[in-house]
Amino acid sequence: MSLRAPSAAAAPALSAREGMRHWLAQRVTALALAPLVIWLLIALLRLPAFDYASVIHWLGAGAHPVLLALIVLLATWHAWLGVQVVIEDYVHGPPAKSIALLCSMLVHLALGAGGLYALMRIALRTGA
């Protein structure tokens, strides 16, 4: 007979399930980013010129803004997941770990929002 509460007995299983979701999200974002980054490299190499006007025109045409927005969102999510693992592994002490995780989340949100804002400004200005 165990004197542990049912929630305490289930805590390791809940923790393992969360870890599995985190691991899976990291792998799914990596798999989604791979073809998008290959598309980006090929599309940029196919530009007739690498000057500012050509790149801005390309960025605002067709489905490019949508695909680039996916890259921005997936890359920031993937990076946030990776940094979260590093913080959880190497930052010790509950207050420091919580503060570092919060700062990481805010920085990645700001990076993602800034990337999307810049992308939308360029895409909408060029009249796609």
C-alpha positions as CSV (number, residue, x, y, z in Angstrom):
1,M,0.0,0.0,0.0
2,S,1.3,3.4,-1.0
3,L,0.8,6.6,1.0
4,R,1.4,8.8,-2.0
5,A,-1.5,10.8,-3.3
6,P,-2.7,9.8,-6.8
7,S,-1.6,13.1,-8.3
8,A,1.9,12.6,-6.9
9,A,2.0,9.1,-8.4
10,A,1.0,10.5,-11.8
11,A,3.4,13.4,-11.7
12,P,6.3,11.5,-13.4
13,A,3.9,10.4,-16.2
14,L,2.7,13.9,-16.8
15,S,6.2,15.2,-16.9
16,A,7.2,12.5,-19.4
17,R,4.2,13.3,-21.6
18,E,5.1,17.0,-21.7
19,G,8.7,16.1,-22.6
20,M,7.4,14.0,-25.4
21,R,5.3,16.8,-26.8
22,H,8.2,19.2,-26.6
23,W,10.5,16.7,-28.4
24,L,7.9,16.1,-31.1
25,A,7.3,19.8,-31.6
26,Q,11.0,20.4,-32.0
27,R,11.2,17.6,-34.7
28,V,8.1,18.7,-36.5
29,T,9.3,22.3,-36.8
30,A,12.7,21.1,-38.0
31,L,11.0,18.9,-40.7
32,A,8.7,21.8,-41.7
33,L,11.6,24.2,-41.9
34,A,13.8,22.0,-44.1
35,P,11.9,22.3,-47.4
36,L,11.0,25.9,-46.7
37,V,14.7,26.8,-46.3
38,I,15.6,24.9,-49.4
39,W,12.9,26.7,-51.3
40,L,14.2,30.0,-50.0
41,L,17.8,29.3,-51.0
42,I,16.8,28.2,-54.5
43,A,14.4,31.1,-54.9
44,L,17.0,33.7,-53.9
45,L,19.7,32.1,-56.1
46,R,17.3,32.3,-59.1
47,L,16.9,36.1,-58.8
48,P,18.2,38.0,-61.8
49,A,20.1,40.4,-59.6
50,F,20.9,40.6,-55.9
51,D,20.2,44.3,-55.5
52,Y,17.7,45.8,-53.0
53,A,15.0,46.5,-55.6
54,S,15.0,43.0,-57.0
55,V,14.8,41.3,-53.6
56,I,12.0,43.7,-52.4
57,H,10.0,43.1,-55.6
58,W,10.5,39.3,-55.2
59,L,9.5,39.4,-51.6
60,G,6.2,41.1,-52.3
61,A,5.2,38.9,-55.3
62,G,3.0,35.8,-55.3
63,A,3.0,33.4,-52.4
64,H,6.5,34.4,-51.2
65,P,5.2,36.5,-48.3
66,V,3.2,33.6,-47.0
67,L,6.0,31.1,-47.2
68,L,8.4,33.6,-45.6
69,A,5.9,34.2,-42.8
70,L,5.9,30.4,-42.2
71,I,9.6,30.4,-42.0
72,V,9.6,33.3,-39.5
73,L,7.0,31.6,-37.3
74,L,8.5,28.1,-37.5
75,A,12.1,29.3,-37.0
76,T,11.2,31.4,-33.9
77,W,9.2,28.5,-32.4
78,H,11.9,26.0,-33.1
79,A,14.6,28.4,-31.6
80,W,12.4,29.0,-28.5
81,L,12.0,25.2,-28.0
82,G,15.8,24.7,-28.3
83,V,16.6,27.6,-25.9
84,Q,14.0,26.3,-23.4
85,V,15.8,22.9,-23.3
86,V,19.2,24.6,-22.7
87,I,17.7,26.7,-19.9
88,E,16.0,23.8,-18.2
89,D,19.2,21.8,-18.4
90,Y,21.8,24.4,-17.3
91,V,20.0,27.0,-15.2
92,H,19.7,25.9,-11.6
93,G,17.3,27.3,-9.0
94,P,13.6,27.8,-9.5
95,P,13.6,31.6,-9.5
96,A,16.5,31.9,-12.0
97,K,15.1,29.2,-14.3
98,S,11.6,30.8,-14.3
99,I,13.0,34.3,-15.1
100,A,15.2,32.9,-17.8
101,L,12.3,30.9,-19.4
102,L,10.1,34.0,-19.3
103,C,12.8,36.2,-20.8
104,S,13.4,33.6,-23.5
105,M,9.7,33.5,-24.4
106,L,9.4,37.3,-24.5
107,V,12.5,37.6,-26.7
108,H,11.4,35.0,-29.1
109,L,7.9,36.5,-29.3
110,A,9.5,39.9,-30.0
111,L,11.7,38.4,-32.7
112,G,8.8,36.6,-34.4
113,A,6.5,39.7,-34.2
114,G,9.3,41.9,-35.6
115,G,10.0,39.5,-38.4
116,L,6.3,39.3,-39.4
117,Y,6.0,43.1,-39.1
118,A,8.9,43.7,-41.4
119,L,7.7,41.1,-43.9
120,M,4.2,42.6,-43.9
121,R,5.5,46.1,-44.4
122,I,7.5,45.1,-47.4
123,A,4.9,42.8,-48.9
124,L,2.0,45.3,-48.5
125,R,4.1,48.3,-49.8
126,T,5.1,46.5,-53.0
127,G,1.4,45.8,-53.8
128,A,1.4,42.1,-54.0
